[in-house]
Amino acid sequence: MTSPLIISPAQVRRLAVLKQHLSGPRPKEILPLVRDLGCLQIDPIRAVERPQYLIPFSRLGPYDPAQLDQLLWRDKQLFEYWAHCASLVLTEDYPLHRPMMRAYPWSARTRDWIQQNAPLKRYVLNRLRRDGPLLSRHLEEDGIHPQAWVSRGWTSGRNISRMLDFLWIGGKIMVAGREGIQKKWDLAERVLPAWTPRRPLTESQLVRVAAQRALRSLGVATPRQINQHFLRNRYPNLPRVLAAFEAEGLIQRVQIKDGNTLWPGNWFIHTDDCSLLANHSITQLPNRTTLLSPFDNLICDRVRTELLFDFHFRIEIYVPPAKRQYGYYVLPILHGDELIGRLDPQMDRENGLLTVNAVYAEQGAPKDAGRAVAAAVHDLATFLRATKINYNRQRIPSSWKKALLT
C-alpha cells in the first residue's frame, strides 16, 4: 500500500471546484458537462430559474436553455429519473439506473397499495399505450374504484399521481415532454431511443462504475461522501469495492492536514486525478466568481459543504417568511475556492426585472470581491434576459456596495 498523499483543505476545495467545472476554462458544451457531473437536479420552483438550467449556467456562463431542451426532448441524450434526487440523467447511463427500476425497495404499505390497485395500474398503462403521451389530468378514473392512497401530506387521495410516480420509479413509464411544469407521460419503451444501452450490470459492476464516477466528480472524498453523491445510497458493499480499488491502484488514500491537525476519516482520490495535485495546476487557476443554484452538485451534500467550505447552507423555501434568515431562494456566491456570500434574487419575467432583495457577505469575505460579485449578478441577468437589475440598497454589504450599485 502506498503512503497517503498529504494535502491541505485548500487543495481539497480547489480540486472539488475544478472537478465540478467551476474553475479553469469554461466548458463549451452541455453534454460533456453532464457526463462529468452525473446528473442535473430538477425542481419546479422558478423564482430565479429551475436548477436543471441554473446548474449549467454556473459553469457555462449565459447560454441558451434551448440547448438543454434539445438534448432532453429531441436528441434524447437525457431523461428524467432519480439520481441523488429527481434529476436529468444520461441515456447512456441507463444500465446504472435500471437496477433501481427493477428492484426499488418499496415499503410493505406501498407494495400492498400497488397490488390492491392492479386495475388502476393496468388502466394507466393501457391509456398511455393507446393515447400517450398524456398529462396526468387526462388520465381519469372512470369506472375504476381504487383503494385510496392515504398520507398525512399533500399526496393523500391523489391516486393517479401516486400510481404514475410508482410506475416512473419502476421504469415502466417516463416523462416524454412538459407543458410548463406539468409532465407528459408515456411508456418508457417509446421515450427511450433505440440506441439506449441495455446490457445489464451486476451489482458489483454497477458500484465499480458509479463509485468511480462519484469520486472523480468530488475530487477527494470519504466513503460516506461517495455514498451521498450521484446514485445516492445505491452503493452496496462500497467499503469492499473501495478496498479492491485501492489494491488495484485505481484510488489512493489522502490525509488532509489543517495546520497540525489531520481531518478524521478515510479520504480517497482517484489515481487519474493525482497529477492535478502533484503538478500544483489547481493552485494556478484564475479565480472565477459565479452564483450557484441552491441544488447545485457542489453543495448538494450539506455536511460536506460545511466541512470543506465552512458554509452552513439550508434552503428556506418552506420556512415561514418571518423566520427566514436569508431569503426564499438564495444563491451561494462562489469566489475562487471559497463560498463568500449569498444572494437573494427574484426574477420578474413579465417586466424583464431582476430584483436582488439582499446580498450577504460571509465573515471574512474579501472586501475587494464586490466587482466580481457584480459581474456574476450581471451574468445572471444576461442569462435570464433581464433588462434591468434592481438592488435593495439597504441590504448590501458596505464593502461591496459601490461596486454593486455602479
N, C-alpha and C positions, 0 to 999 in steps of 0.2 A: 504494500500500500504506500503510495507516495505521500510525502508530507503535505499537510494542508497549506494552501496559499493563505497568507495573512494580509488582509486588506482593511481599509478604513470604511466607516459608514458613508463618507462622501463618495468613495468609489462604488459602493453598493447603489447609492442613489443615482449616480451618473450612469451606471450600467443599466439600471432599471429604466431610466428615462430614454436612453439610447435605444434599448431593445423595444421600447414602445413607440419608436419613431417620433419622439418628442424633442429630440436634439439631432444635430447633424443635418445633412441635406434633407430637404422636404421630399417625401415620396411624390411621385408623379401620377400614379395610378391607384385606383381603389382596390382592385382585386388582389394584387400582391400584398397590399397593406393588410387586408382582412386575413390573408394566409398567415401573416406573422402574428396578428392579434388573436386569431382563432374564432372570434365572434364579435358582433356589434349588438349590444343590448337594445331591446325595443321597449318603448314606453309611450303611451298615448298623449301624455301631457305636453303641450306646445306653448308654454308661457314664453319660452325663448325659441327653441327648436327641439324636435324629438331627438333622443340620443343617437339613434342609428344614423342620423345625418350630422349631428354635432360632433360625435367622436371622430369621424374622418376630417371634419373642418379643423379640429385642434392640431392635426398633423399635416394636412394638405394646404391649409390656408383657405381663403374663399374659393369655392369650387361650385360647380353646377350639380345640385342634388339629383337632377335627372340622370346623371351618370350612374348613381347608385340604383335608382329605379330601373334602369335598363338592365343592369346586372341581375337584378332580382326578378323582374316580371317578364322581360323579353329573352335575355340570354340564358336565364335560369341557372346562373352560376351560383346563386344563393337561394336559400329557402328559410322559412321561419320555423324554428324549433327551440328546444330547451338546451342551453349550454350551462353557464352559471346562473342564468335567468332566461326568460323568454328572449330570444335573440335571432339575428340573422346569422346563419351558419353556411359554410361552403358545401355546395352539392358534391364536390369531390370528397368531402369528409363524411358522406352518407354512411359508410361502413362503421365509422366511430359512433354514430348516433343510433344505428339500427338495433344494437343490443338493448338500449333503453326502451325502444319501441316494443320490442318483443317481450320484455320481462320487467316492466315498471313495477316497483314494489307498492302496489295499491294496498290501502288498509282493508281489513276484513269488511268494514262497513261499506266502503266503496265497491269492493268486489260483489258484495251482496246486492247493492243497488243496481249495478250494471246487469247482473244476472236476472234480477227481478224485472228489469226493463228491456229485456231482449226484443220485444216487439218495437219499442221506440228506436232501438239501435238499428234494426232491420229497416225500419221506415226511413230513417235519416240516410242510410247508405243507398237505399233504392231510389230515393228522391234525387240525391246527388248524382247517382249513376244515370238517371233519366234526364234531369234538368240542370245539372250543375254547370258552372259554379253558381252558388246561391248565397245570399246573405242569410244570417240566422233568422231574421224576421220573416223570411219567405218560407221557412220550414214550420208548418203548423202541426198541431197535434190532433187534427180532426179524426175522430173515430178511435183514437188511442187514449187510454186512461192510464198514464204512467204512475208508478209509485213515486210520489213527490220527493224531490231532493230537499232535505231539511238541514239547515245550518243556522248558526247564530248570526251569520253575516249577510251580506247583500246578495249572495247566490241562492238563498233559500227560495225554493219553488221554481227556479229557473231551469226547468228540466232539459229543454233543448240545448241551452247554453252549456250546461254541465255535460251532457252527452257529447256535444261537439268537442269540448275540452278533452274528454277521456279518449275519444276516437283520434284526436290530434296527437296526444301524447303516445298513443298506441301505434301511430304511424299509418292508420287506415285512411285518414284524410289530411289535407294540407291547405294552407292559405294560398289561394290562386290569384288573389288580387285584393284591392281595397277600394272602398268608396269612403273617402275621408279616413276615419279610424275604424270603420266597420269592415270586418273581414268577409271576403267572399270565399266560401268553402268549396272544395271539390275533392274527388278521390285522389289519393296520393299517386296512383299509377298514371293519372292524367297530368299531374302537376310536374312530376319529376321528368327530366328529359331522358331520351333513350340512352344517352351515353353515361348515365349515372352509374358509378361503380357499385356493384352489388356483391362482390366477393366477401363472404362472411369472415369476421375476425374472431379468433378465440379470445377469451378473457385476457389471457396473458399478452397476446399480440396487441389488443386494444390499449392496455395500460402502458405497454412499452412505447407505443406511438404517441399517445396522448400525454403521458408524463414528460416525455422529452419536449413536446410542443409547449407544454405549460412552463417548464423550467426555462426554456430558451426565451419565452416572451417575458419572463420575470427577471432574467439575468442571474441573480443569486437568490436562492430560496431555501426554506426549510421544507421537510415533508408536509407539514401542515399547510403551508402556503401553496405548495403544488396541488394539494388536495382541494384547496379552495378556488383554484383557478381553472378557467376553460371548462372542462367537464366536471363541475364541482361535485365532490363527494362520490365520484364514479371511478375510483382508482383502487379496486380491491387488491389486497396484498401489496400495497405500494412499498412498504419498507423492504420487502423481499426483492421487489423489482429494482429498487434503488441500490440495494446491495449488489445485485447482479450487474447493474450499470457500472458501479464502481470497480468491480472485479474485471470487467471488460474494458475499462479505461474510457467509457463514454462520459462519465461525470467525475468531478474531483471535489474533494472536501475543501471548504473555505472556513477560515476563522476571521471573525470581524473584530478588530481591535479598536476600541474607543478610548484613546489615552492609554491608561494602564489596565483597562477592563476589557475582557473578552465577552462578547454577547453570548448568552446561553443558547443551547440547541445545536443541532446538526445542520450545517449550511452547505449547499452544493452549488456548483456551477457546471454547465455543460462544457466539455473539453473544447468544443469548437469555439467557445467564447473566451477561453483563457487568454488568447492573444490580445484581446481588447484591453485586458488589464496589464499584460506583460509589456506591451509597447506604449502604454500610457496614452493611447489615442483618445480615450474618453476624456482626459483632462485637457485636451487641446481643442475641443469642440467649442465654437462660439455659443454664447447664451442665446436661447430663444425664449420669448415670453409669449404665452398663449393662455387661453381660457379653456377650462375642462368642463365637460358635461358632468353633472352630479353622478352619472352612471358610467364614467369613463373607466376603461380597463385598468389604467394605472392605479386607481383608487377604489376599485370595487371591493377589495378586501380591506375593511376599515381598520382591523387590528394591525395589519402590515403597514398601512398608510401611516398610522400613528407612530409605529416603531421607527420606520425609515425616515419620515419627514417631520416628526413631532407636530403633527397636524391632526387635530380631532375634528372629524367631519361627519355630520349626520344630516340627512335630508329632512327638511321641516315642512314638506307639503301637507302632511296630515296633522301638524301641530296647530292648535288654535292661534290665530294671528297675534293675540296679545301675549302669547307665551313664546313666540319665535325669537330666537337670539339674533339671527342674521337675515332671514327672509324666506319667501315661498320657494323660489327656485334659484339657488345660489350656485355660482360657478367658481370653483377654486382658481386662483391665479398661479400658474406655474412659471417661474422665472429661473432659467437655467435648471439646476437640480434641486430647487427649493420651492415649496409652496408658500408664497409670501403674503397671500391675502385672499379675499373673497369679493365677488361682485354679485349684487342683487339686481338683475336686469328684468325687463319685461318688454316684449315686442308687440306693438300695435300695428298689425299688418295693413289694416284699412287706411291708416294715415301715414304709413311709412316711418313711424316714430319708434326709436329705441330709447326707452326710459331706463336710466340707471338710478334705481331707488337709493342705493348705498354702495360705497366702496369701503372695504375694511382692510387694514394692513395688519399682518401678524406682528407680534412683538419681535423686534429685531429685524424687521423687513428693511431692505436697503432704501435709504431716503432718496437716492437718485434713480429709483426704478419708475418714477412717475411717467416719464416719457415712454418707456417700454410698455407700461400698462395701458397708456392712452392709445398707443399703436395697436395693441391687442384688441381693445374695445373698437377701434376703427375697423379692424379686420372683421370683427364680428358683425358690425353694422353693414359692411360691404357684403358679407355672406348672406345676411338676412334681407338685403336690398332695402335697408333703411335709408331714408334721405336726410334724416336728422337724428342727432343724439342729444338727449336732454338729461343732464345730471341734476340730482338733488344736491345743491351746493352745501347744504348743512350737514351732509353725511359723507364727506370725503376726507381722507387723512390730510392733515395740513401740509405735510411734506410733499404730497403728490398733487395738491390742489392746482397749483399754477400750470403744471403740465397737462392735467386732465381738462382744464377749462380753457386752455389756449386754442 
